[in-house]
């Protein structure tokens, strides 16, 4: 029973972090500040790879996101 409770707590923590990631927006923040906040929250979200990149792109200001996607070689990581 203890293992089951622990598993649910871990999954609940991931769900909270996923929701937090979706609320992160660049708005008036620098890209550096956005990345720091995003990486802090992402650590416990369970997201990796493509899903993590998509969540990051969602938070970037539209103009910057468009320019990144229009480059010859779009970024493949948030680094």
C-alpha positions in Angstrom: 0.0 0.0 0.0 2.8 2.4 0.8 4.4 1.9 -2.6 1.1 2.7 -4.3 0.7 5.9 -2.3 4.3 6.9 -3.2 3.7 6.2 -6.9 0.5 8.4 -6.9 2.4 11.2 -5.1 5.2 11.1 -7.7 2.6 11.2 -10.6 0.7 14.0 -8.9 3.9 16.0 -8.6 4.6 15.5 -12.3 1.1 16.6 -13.2 1.5 19.8 -11.2 4.9 20.5 -12.9 3.3 19.9 -16.3 0.6 22.4 -15.6 3.2 24.9 -14.4 5.2 24.5 -17.6 2.1 25.3 -19.6 1.6 28.6 -17.6 5.1 29.8 -18.2 5.2 32.7 -20.7 8.0 34.9 -21.7 6.0 38.1 -21.7 8.5 40.8 -20.6 11.2 38.3 -19.4 14.5 37.9 -21.2 15.2 34.6 -22.9 17.7 33.8 -20.2 15.1 34.3 -17.4 12.6 32.3 -19.3 15.0 29.4 -19.7 16.0 29.5 -16.1 12.4 29.3 -14.9 11.5 26.7 -17.5 14.4 24.4 -16.7 13.7 24.7 -12.9 10.1 23.5 -13.4 10.9 21.0 -16.2 13.2 19.0 -14.0 10.3 17.3 -12.1 7.8 17.3 -15.0 8.7 14.0 -16.6 8.8 15.7 -20.0 11.8 14.9 -22.2 12.8 15.4 -25.8 10.2 16.7 -28.2 7.5 17.2 -25.6 9.8 19.4 -23.6 10.7 21.5 -26.7 7.1 21.9 -27.6 6.2 23.2 -24.1 9.2 25.6 -24.3 8.1 27.0 -27.7 4.6 27.5 -26.4 6.0 30.0 -23.8 8.3 32.0 -26.1 7.0 35.3 -27.5 5.3 34.8 -30.9 7.8 37.0 -32.8 10.8 35.1 -31.5 9.2 31.7 -32.0 8.4 32.6 -35.6 12.0 33.7 -36.3 13.4 30.6 -34.7 11.2 28.3 -36.8 12.0 30.2 -40.0 15.7 29.8 -39.7 17.5 27.4 -42.0 18.2 25.0 -39.1 15.6 25.4 -36.4 16.8 24.5 -32.8 16.4 20.9 -31.7 16.8 21.6 -28.0 16.1 24.4 -25.5 19.9 24.8 -24.9 
